[in-house]
Amino acid sequence: FSISESISGKKMEYVYVDKNREGDHICYYSDLRKMKAHFPGWDITKSLKDTIEEIVKSWQNRIA
């Protein structure tokens, strides 16, 4: 949560629940070689920090 905290200026509060949420993906893939092989023109264009900045700004605009 350090990236979110540094961008928003707020400490993240959370509770860990050891239970799958309905609708969540059972698995995800972090090795993108196959994806890139099927879609050769595709690549990640935003960093994690940029993505979190967009989310924080969006929420700040919603609650303003």
PDB file of N, CA, C and O in Angstrom:
ATOM      1  N   PHE A   1       0.804  -1.210   0.000  1.00  0.00           N
ATOM      2  CA  PHE A   1       0.000   0.000   0.000  1.00  0.00           C
ATOM      3  C   PHE A   1       0.846   1.273   0.000  1.00  0.00           C
ATOM      4  O   PHE A   1       0.305   2.379  -0.001  1.00  0.00           O
ATOM      5  N   SER A   2       2.147   1.121   0.001  1.00  0.00           N
ATOM      6  CA  SER A   2       3.005   2.309   0.100  1.00  0.00           C
ATOM      7  C   SER A   2       2.824   3.258  -1.089  1.00  0.00           C
ATOM      8  O   SER A   2       2.869   4.475  -0.912  1.00  0.00           O
ATOM      9  N   ILE A   3       2.624   2.725  -2.289  1.00  0.00           N
ATOM     10  CA  ILE A   3       2.421   3.598  -3.456  1.00  0.00           C
ATOM     11  C   ILE A   3       1.126   4.384  -3.295  1.00  0.00           C
ATOM     12  O   ILE A   3       1.101   5.595  -3.518  1.00  0.00           O
ATOM     13  N   SER A   4       0.053   3.703  -2.909  1.00  0.00           N
ATOM     14  CA  SER A   4      -1.240   4.373  -2.720  1.00  0.00           C
ATOM     15  C   SER A   4      -1.153   5.432  -1.633  1.00  0.00           C
ATOM     16  O   SER A   4      -1.686   6.531  -1.783  1.00  0.00           O
ATOM     17  N   GLU A   5      -0.483   5.099  -0.544  1.00  0.00           N
ATOM     18  CA  GLU A   5      -0.351   6.046   0.562  1.00  0.00           C
ATOM     19  C   GLU A   5       0.455   7.271   0.146  1.00  0.00           C
ATOM     20  O   GLU A   5       0.114   8.393   0.519  1.00  0.00           O
ATOM     21  N   SER A   6       1.527   7.063  -0.630  1.00  0.00           N
ATOM     22  CA  SER A   6       2.352   8.202  -1.043  1.00  0.00           C
ATOM     23  C   SER A   6       1.608   9.106  -2.024  1.00  0.00           C
ATOM     24  O   SER A   6       1.816  10.319  -2.019  1.00  0.00           O
ATOM     25  N   ILE A   7       0.751   8.541  -2.856  1.00  0.00           N
ATOM     26  CA  ILE A   7       0.001   9.333  -3.836  1.00  0.00           C
ATOM     27  C   ILE A   7      -1.176  10.055  -3.183  1.00  0.00           C
ATOM     28  O   ILE A   7      -1.404  11.238  -3.435  1.00  0.00           O
ATOM     29  N   SER A   8      -1.921   9.332  -2.341  1.00  0.00           N
ATOM     30  CA  SER A   8      -3.131   9.907  -1.747  1.00  0.00           C
ATOM     31  C   SER A   8      -2.853  10.701  -0.480  1.00  0.00           C
ATOM     32  O   SER A   8      -3.642  11.563  -0.092  1.00  0.00           O
ATOM     33  N   GLY A   9      -1.724  10.405   0.163  1.00  0.00           N
ATOM     34  CA  GLY A   9      -1.427  11.064   1.435  1.00  0.00           C
ATOM     35  C   GLY A   9      -2.212  10.486   2.592  1.00  0.00           C
ATOM     36  O   GLY A   9      -2.223  11.055   3.684  1.00  0.00           O
ATOM     37  N   LYS A  10      -2.873   9.355   2.363  1.00  0.00           N
ATOM     38  CA  LYS A  10      -3.692   8.730   3.408  1.00  0.00           C
ATOM     39  C   LYS A  10      -3.195   7.324   3.682  1.00  0.00           C
ATOM     40  O   LYS A  10      -2.788   6.603   2.771  1.00  0.00           O
ATOM     41  N   LYS A  11      -3.233   6.945   4.954  1.00  0.00           N
ATOM     42  CA  LYS A  11      -2.862   5.587   5.335  1.00  0.00           C
ATOM     43  C   LYS A  11      -3.979   4.641   4.914  1.00  0.00           C
ATOM     44  O   LYS A  11      -5.155   4.906   5.162  1.00  0.00           O
ATOM     45  N   MET A  12      -3.603   3.542   4.279  1.00  0.00           N
ATOM     46  CA  MET A  12      -4.589   2.563   3.848  1.00  0.00           C
ATOM     47  C   MET A  12      -5.016   1.705   5.033  1.00  0.00           C
ATOM     48  O   MET A  12      -4.182   1.162   5.757  1.00  0.00           O
ATOM     49  N   GLU A  13      -6.302   1.596   5.215  1.00  0.00           N
ATOM     50  CA  GLU A  13      -6.852   0.742   6.267  1.00  0.00           C
ATOM     51  C   GLU A  13      -7.479  -0.465   5.592  1.00  0.00           C
ATOM     52  O   GLU A  13      -8.250  -0.326   4.643  1.00  0.00           O
ATOM     53  N   TYR A  14      -7.147  -1.640   6.081  1.00  0.00           N
ATOM     54  CA  TYR A  14      -7.661  -2.852   5.457  1.00  0.00           C
ATOM     55  C   TYR A  14      -7.766  -3.970   6.479  1.00  0.00           C
ATOM     56  O   TYR A  14      -7.136  -3.938   7.536  1.00  0.00           O
ATOM     57  N   VAL A  15      -8.579  -4.954   6.136  1.00  0.00           N
ATOM     58  CA  VAL A  15      -8.738  -6.164   6.939  1.00  0.00           C
ATOM     59  C   VAL A  15      -8.574  -7.336   5.983  1.00  0.00           C
ATOM     60  O   VAL A  15      -9.200  -7.366   4.924  1.00  0.00           O
ATOM     61  N   TYR A  16      -7.739  -8.297   6.349  1.00  0.00           N
ATOM     62  CA  TYR A  16      -7.541  -9.475   5.514  1.00  0.00           C
ATOM     63  C   TYR A  16      -8.566 -10.529   5.895  1.00  0.00           C
ATOM     64  O   TYR A  16      -8.680 -10.898   7.064  1.00  0.00           O
ATOM     65  N   VAL A  17      -9.313 -11.015   4.909  1.00  0.00           N
ATOM     66  CA  VAL A  17     -10.291 -12.078   5.114  1.00  0.00           C
ATOM     67  C   VAL A  17      -9.864 -13.246   4.234  1.00  0.00           C
ATOM     68  O   VAL A  17      -9.790 -13.112   3.013  1.00  0.00           O
ATOM     69  N   ASP A  18      -9.586 -14.378   4.843  1.00  0.00           N
ATOM     70  CA  ASP A  18      -9.086 -15.546   4.107  1.00  0.00           C
ATOM     71  C   ASP A  18     -10.241 -16.316   3.478  1.00  0.00           C
ATOM     72  O   ASP A  18     -10.500 -17.469   3.822  1.00  0.00           O
ATOM     73  N   LYS A  19     -10.941 -15.645   2.533  1.00  0.00           N
ATOM     74  CA  LYS A  19     -12.084 -16.252   1.863  1.00  0.00           C
ATOM     75  C   LYS A  19     -12.186 -15.645   0.469  1.00  0.00           C
ATOM     76  O   LYS A  19     -12.038 -14.434   0.303  1.00  0.00           O
ATOM     77  N   ASN A  20     -12.438 -16.482  -0.526  1.00  0.00           N
ATOM     78  CA  ASN A  20     -12.613 -15.985  -1.888  1.00  0.00           C
ATOM     79  C   ASN A  20     -13.886 -15.157  -1.981  1.00  0.00           C
ATOM     80  O   ASN A  20     -14.916 -15.510  -1.407  1.00  0.00           O
ATOM     81  N   ARG A  21     -13.798 -14.047  -2.717  1.00  0.00           N
ATOM     82  CA  ARG A  21     -14.986 -13.235  -2.942  1.00  0.00           C
ATOM     83  C   ARG A  21     -15.710 -13.750  -4.175  1.00  0.00           C
ATOM     84  O   ARG A  21     -15.073 -14.134  -5.155  1.00  0.00           O
ATOM     85  N   GLU A  22     -17.021 -13.760  -4.132  1.00  0.00           N
ATOM     86  CA  GLU A  22     -17.805 -14.199  -5.284  1.00  0.00           C
ATOM     87  C   GLU A  22     -17.517 -13.267  -6.457  1.00  0.00           C
ATOM     88  O   GLU A  22     -17.549 -12.045  -6.314  1.00  0.00           O
ATOM     89  N   GLY A  23     -17.239 -13.850  -7.604  1.00  0.00           N
ATOM     90  CA  GLY A  23     -16.965 -13.057  -8.795  1.00  0.00           C
ATOM     91  C   GLY A  23     -15.491 -12.805  -9.049  1.00  0.00           C
ATOM     92  O   GLY A  23     -15.127 -12.369 -10.141  1.00  0.00           O
ATOM     93  N   ASP A  24     -14.629 -13.066  -8.070  1.00  0.00           N
ATOM     94  CA  ASP A  24     -13.194 -12.879  -8.282  1.00  0.00           C
ATOM     95  C   ASP A  24     -12.647 -13.960  -9.206  1.00  0.00           C
ATOM     96  O   ASP A  24     -13.162 -15.078  -9.247  1.00  0.00           O
ATOM     97  N   HIS A  25     -11.615 -13.619  -9.936  1.00  0.00           N
ATOM     98  CA  HIS A  25     -10.948 -14.603 -10.792  1.00  0.00           C
ATOM     99  C   HIS A  25     -10.265 -15.649  -9.922  1.00  0.00           C
ATOM    100  O   HIS A  25      -9.699 -15.328  -8.877  1.00  0.00           O
ATOM    101  N   ILE A  26     -10.323 -16.895 -10.360  1.00  0.00           N
ATOM    102  CA  ILE A  26      -9.682 -17.975  -9.624  1.00  0.00           C
ATOM    103  C   ILE A  26      -8.170 -17.886  -9.777  1.00  0.00           C
ATOM    104  O   ILE A  26      -7.429 -18.208  -8.848  1.00  0.00           O
ATOM    105  N   CYS A  27      -7.714 -17.452 -10.940  1.00  0.00           N
ATOM    106  CA  CYS A  27      -6.276 -17.317 -11.159  1.00  0.00           C
ATOM    107  C   CYS A  27      -6.017 -16.112 -12.054  1.00  0.00           C
ATOM    108  O   CYS A  27      -6.935 -15.568 -12.667  1.00  0.00           O
ATOM    109  N   TYR A  28      -4.785 -15.716 -12.119  1.00  0.00           N
ATOM    110  CA  TYR A  28      -4.378 -14.661 -13.041  1.00  0.00           C
ATOM    111  C   TYR A  28      -3.002 -15.014 -13.572  1.00  0.00           C
ATOM    112  O   TYR A  28      -2.294 -15.836 -12.989  1.00  0.00           O
ATOM    113  N   TYR A  29      -2.631 -14.405 -14.658  1.00  0.00           N
ATOM    114  CA  TYR A  29      -1.360 -14.708 -15.301  1.00  0.00           C
ATOM    115  C   TYR A  29      -0.441 -13.494 -15.231  1.00  0.00           C
ATOM    116  O   TYR A  29      -0.817 -12.391 -15.630  1.00  0.00           O
ATOM    117  N   SER A  30       0.745 -13.707 -14.729  1.00  0.00           N
ATOM    118  CA  SER A  30       1.706 -12.615 -14.682  1.00  0.00           C
ATOM    119  C   SER A  30       2.784 -12.759 -15.755  1.00  0.00           C
ATOM    120  O   SER A  30       3.543 -11.821 -15.998  1.00  0.00           O
ATOM    121  N   ASP A  31       2.856 -13.927 -16.400  1.00  0.00           N
ATOM    122  CA  ASP A  31       3.775 -14.133 -17.511  1.00  0.00           C
ATOM    123  C   ASP A  31       3.016 -13.795 -18.791  1.00  0.00           C
ATOM    124  O   ASP A  31       2.126 -14.537 -19.207  1.00  0.00           O
ATOM    125  N   LEU A  32       3.362 -12.698 -19.397  1.00  0.00           N
ATOM    126  CA  LEU A  32       2.597 -12.184 -20.534  1.00  0.00           C
ATOM    127  C   LEU A  32       3.148 -12.606 -21.892  1.00  0.00           C
ATOM    128  O   LEU A  32       2.711 -12.080 -22.915  1.00  0.00           O
ATOM    129  N   ARG A  33       4.099 -13.544 -21.929  1.00  0.00           N
ATOM    130  CA  ARG A  33       4.682 -13.957 -23.212  1.00  0.00           C
ATOM    131  C   ARG A  33       3.638 -14.520 -24.169  1.00  0.00           C
ATOM    132  O   ARG A  33       3.660 -14.195 -25.356  1.00  0.00           O
ATOM    133  N   LYS A  34       2.731 -15.353 -23.683  1.00  0.00           N
ATOM    134  CA  LYS A  34       1.714 -15.942 -24.557  1.00  0.00           C
ATOM    135  C   LYS A  34       0.760 -14.862 -25.070  1.00  0.00           C
ATOM    136  O   LYS A  34       0.382 -14.868 -26.242  1.00  0.00           O
ATOM    137  N   MET A  35       0.379 -13.947 -24.201  1.00  0.00           N
ATOM    138  CA  MET A  35      -0.491 -12.840 -24.598  1.00  0.00           C
ATOM    139  C   MET A  35       0.179 -12.020 -25.700  1.00  0.00           C
ATOM    140  O   MET A  35      -0.456 -11.672 -26.696  1.00  0.00           O
ATOM    141  N   LYS A  36       1.456 -11.716 -25.519  1.00  0.00           N
ATOM    142  CA  LYS A  36       2.183 -10.931 -26.510  1.00  0.00           C
ATOM    143  C   LYS A  36       2.378 -11.703 -27.812  1.00  0.00           C
ATOM    144  O   LYS A  36       2.437 -11.102 -28.884  1.00  0.00           O
ATOM    145  N   ALA A  37       2.479 -13.034 -27.728  1.00  0.00           N
ATOM    146  CA  ALA A  37       2.601 -13.851 -28.940  1.00  0.00           C
ATOM    147  C   ALA A  37       1.309 -13.813 -29.751  1.00  0.00           C
ATOM    148  O   ALA A  37       1.348 -13.774 -30.980  1.00  0.00           O
ATOM    149  N   HIS A  38       0.161 -13.824 -29.065  1.00  0.00           N
ATOM    150  CA  HIS A  38      -1.138 -13.786 -29.747  1.00  0.00           C
ATOM    151  C   HIS A  38      -1.488 -12.382 -30.229  1.00  0.00           C
ATOM    152  O   HIS A  38      -2.197 -12.226 -31.222  1.00  0.00           O
ATOM    153  N   PHE A  39      -0.998 -11.369 -29.537  1.00  0.00           N
ATOM    154  CA  PHE A  39      -1.269  -9.971 -29.882  1.00  0.00           C
ATOM    155  C   PHE A  39       0.064  -9.223 -29.949  1.00  0.00           C
ATOM    156  O   PHE A  39       0.405  -8.488 -29.022  1.00  0.00           O
ATOM    157  N   PRO A  40       0.819  -9.402 -31.034  1.00  0.00           N
ATOM    158  CA  PRO A  40       2.179  -8.862 -31.097  1.00  0.00           C
ATOM    159  C   PRO A  40       2.274  -7.341 -30.977  1.00  0.00           C
ATOM    160  O   PRO A  40       3.322  -6.827 -30.584  1.00  0.00           O
ATOM    161  N   GLY A  41       1.235  -6.628 -31.296  1.00  0.00           N
ATOM    162  CA  GLY A  41       1.274  -5.171 -31.176  1.00  0.00           C
ATOM    163  C   GLY A  41       0.930  -4.661 -29.791  1.00  0.00           C
ATOM    164  O   GLY A  41       1.020  -3.463 -29.526  1.00  0.00           O
ATOM    165  N   TRP A  42       0.533  -5.572 -28.901  1.00  0.00           N
ATOM    166  CA  TRP A  42       0.094  -5.174 -27.570  1.00  0.00           C
ATOM    167  C   TRP A  42       1.268  -5.143 -26.606  1.00  0.00           C
ATOM    168  O   TRP A  42       2.168  -5.979 -26.687  1.00  0.00           O
ATOM    169  N   ASP A  43       1.257  -4.188 -25.703  1.00  0.00           N
ATOM    170  CA  ASP A  43       2.233  -4.145 -24.622  1.00  0.00           C
ATOM    171  C   ASP A  43       1.660  -3.287 -23.503  1.00  0.00           C
ATOM    172  O   ASP A  43       0.730  -2.508 -23.714  1.00  0.00           O
ATOM    173  N   ILE A  44       2.214  -3.435 -22.339  1.00  0.00           N
ATOM    174  CA  ILE A  44       1.803  -2.605 -21.206  1.00  0.00           C
ATOM    175  C   ILE A  44       2.256  -1.178 -21.500  1.00  0.00           C
ATOM    176  O   ILE A  44       3.411  -0.947 -21.859  1.00  0.00           O
ATOM    177  N   THR A  45       1.343  -0.227 -21.345  1.00  0.00           N
ATOM    178  CA  THR A  45       1.676   1.165 -21.654  1.00  0.00           C
ATOM    179  C   THR A  45       1.685   2.063 -20.431  1.00  0.00           C
ATOM    180  O   THR A  45       2.142   3.203 -20.509  1.00  0.00           O
ATOM    181  N   LYS A  46       1.189   1.572 -19.302  1.00  0.00           N
ATOM    182  CA  LYS A  46       1.152   2.378 -18.078  1.00  0.00           C
ATOM    183  C   LYS A  46       1.818   1.620 -16.947  1.00  0.00           C
ATOM    184  O   LYS A  46       1.682   0.403 -16.824  1.00  0.00           O
ATOM    185  N   SER A  47       2.538   2.359 -16.130  1.00  0.00           N
ATOM    186  CA  SER A  47       3.170   1.746 -14.966  1.00  0.00           C
ATOM    187  C   SER A  47       2.128   1.557 -13.862  1.00  0.00           C
ATOM    188  O   SER A  47       1.040   2.131 -13.911  1.00  0.00           O
ATOM    189  N   LEU A  48       2.477   0.757 -12.886  1.00  0.00           N
ATOM    190  CA  LEU A  48       1.587   0.564 -11.737  1.00  0.00           C
ATOM    191  C   LEU A  48       1.337   1.896 -11.043  1.00  0.00           C
ATOM    192  O   LEU A  48       0.208   2.192 -10.651  1.00  0.00           O
ATOM    193  N   LYS A  49       2.385   2.697 -10.889  1.00  0.00           N
ATOM    194  CA  LYS A  49       2.241   4.009 -10.239  1.00  0.00           C
ATOM    195  C   LYS A  49       1.270   4.894 -11.017  1.00  0.00           C
ATOM    196  O   LYS A  49       0.404   5.533 -10.420  1.00  0.00           O
ATOM    197  N   ASP A  50       1.405   4.937 -12.347  1.00  0.00           N
ATOM    198  CA  ASP A  50       0.493   5.737 -13.173  1.00  0.00           C
ATOM    199  C   ASP A  50      -0.950   5.265 -13.018  1.00  0.00           C
ATOM    200  O   ASP A  50      -1.866   6.082 -12.932  1.00  0.00           O
ATOM    201  N   THR A  51      -1.149   3.958 -12.982  1.00  0.00           N
ATOM    202  CA  THR A  51      -2.489   3.389 -12.831  1.00  0.00           C
ATOM    203  C   THR A  51      -3.094   3.791 -11.494  1.00  0.00           C
ATOM    204  O   THR A  51      -4.254   4.199 -11.435  1.00  0.00           O
ATOM    205  N   ILE A  52      -2.320   3.679 -10.423  1.00  0.00           N
ATOM    206  CA  ILE A  52      -2.821   4.048  -9.094  1.00  0.00           C
ATOM    207  C   ILE A  52      -3.093   5.544  -9.029  1.00  0.00           C
ATOM    208  O   ILE A  52      -4.075   5.960  -8.414  1.00  0.00           O
ATOM    209  N   GLU A  53      -2.244   6.365  -9.650  1.00  0.00           N
ATOM    210  CA  GLU A  53      -2.494   7.812  -9.685  1.00  0.00           C
ATOM    211  C   GLU A  53      -3.828   8.118 -10.355  1.00  0.00           C
ATOM    212  O   GLU A  53      -4.579   8.966  -9.871  1.00  0.00           O
ATOM    213  N   GLU A  54      -4.134   7.443 -11.458  1.00  0.00           N
ATOM    214  CA  GLU A  54      -5.415   7.654 -12.145  1.00  0.00           C
ATOM    215  C   GLU A  54      -6.587   7.268 -11.257  1.00  0.00           C
ATOM    216  O   GLU A  54      -7.591   7.977 -11.209  1.00  0.00           O
ATOM    217  N   ILE A  55      -6.466   6.149 -10.555  1.00  0.00           N
ATOM    218  CA  ILE A  55      -7.542   5.685  -9.671  1.00  0.00           C
ATOM    219  C   ILE A  55      -7.758   6.680  -8.540  1.00  0.00           C
ATOM    220  O   ILE A  55      -8.898   7.035  -8.238  1.00  0.00           O
ATOM    221  N   VAL A  56      -6.674   7.134  -7.909  1.00  0.00           N
ATOM    222  CA  VAL A  56      -6.783   8.088  -6.797  1.00  0.00           C
ATOM    223  C   VAL A  56      -7.418   9.387  -7.278  1.00  0.00           C
ATOM    224  O   VAL A  56      -8.321   9.907  -6.623  1.00  0.00           O
ATOM    225  N   LYS A  57      -6.962   9.919  -8.412  1.00  0.00           N
ATOM    226  CA  LYS A  57      -7.533  11.165  -8.942  1.00  0.00           C
ATOM    227  C   LYS A  57      -9.012  11.002  -9.261  1.00  0.00           C
ATOM    228  O   LYS A  57      -9.811  11.902  -9.001  1.00  0.00           O
ATOM    229  N   SER A  58      -9.376   9.855  -9.824  1.00  0.00           N
ATOM    230  CA  SER A  58     -10.774   9.599 -10.151  1.00  0.00           C
ATOM    231  C   SER A  58     -11.640   9.615  -8.895  1.00  0.00           C
ATOM    232  O   SER A  58     -12.711  10.222  -8.879  1.00  0.00           O
ATOM    233  N   TRP A  59     -11.166   8.939  -7.835  1.00  0.00           N
ATOM    234  CA  TRP A  59     -11.935   8.922  -6.587  1.00  0.00           C
ATOM    235  C   TRP A  59     -11.970  10.299  -5.937  1.00  0.00           C
ATOM    236  O   TRP A  59     -12.990  10.681  -5.363  1.00  0.00           O
ATOM    237  N   GLN A  60     -10.884  11.044  -6.016  1.00  0.00           N
ATOM    238  CA  GLN A  60     -10.876  12.395  -5.457  1.00  0.00           C
ATOM    239  C   GLN A  60     -11.895  13.270  -6.171  1.00  0.00           C
ATOM    240  O   GLN A  60     -12.571  14.074  -5.530  1.00  0.00           O
ATOM    241  N   ASN A  61     -12.017  13.130  -7.483  1.00  0.00           N
ATOM    242  CA  ASN A  61     -13.012  13.895  -8.242  1.00  0.00           C
ATOM    243  C   ASN A  61     -14.432  13.473  -7.890  1.00  0.00           C
ATOM    244  O   ASN A  61     -15.333  14.310  -7.837  1.00  0.00           O
ATOM    245  N   ARG A  62     -14.638  12.182  -7.650  1.00  0.00           N
ATOM    246  CA  ARG A  62     -15.981  11.690  -7.322  1.00  0.00           C
ATOM    247  C   ARG A  62     -16.467  12.204  -5.972  1.00  0.00           C
ATOM    248  O   ARG A  62     -17.643  12.530  -5.809  1.00  0.00           O
ATOM    249  N   ILE A  63     -15.555  12.273  -5.007  1.00  0.00           N
ATOM    250  CA  ILE A  63     -15.986  12.647  -3.651  1.00  0.00           C
ATOM    251  C   ILE A  63     -15.827  14.137  -3.374  1.00  0.00           C
ATOM    252  O   ILE A  63     -16.136  14.600  -2.276  1.00  0.00           O
ATOM    253  N   ALA A  64     -15.344  14.893  -4.368  1.00  0.00           N
ATOM    254  CA  ALA A  64     -15.152  16.340  -4.181  1.00  0.00           C
ATOM    255  C   ALA A  64     -16.476  17.068  -4.210  1.00  0.00           C
ATOM    256  O   ALA A  64     -16.512  18.290  -4.069  1.00  0.00           O
TER     257      ALA A  64
END
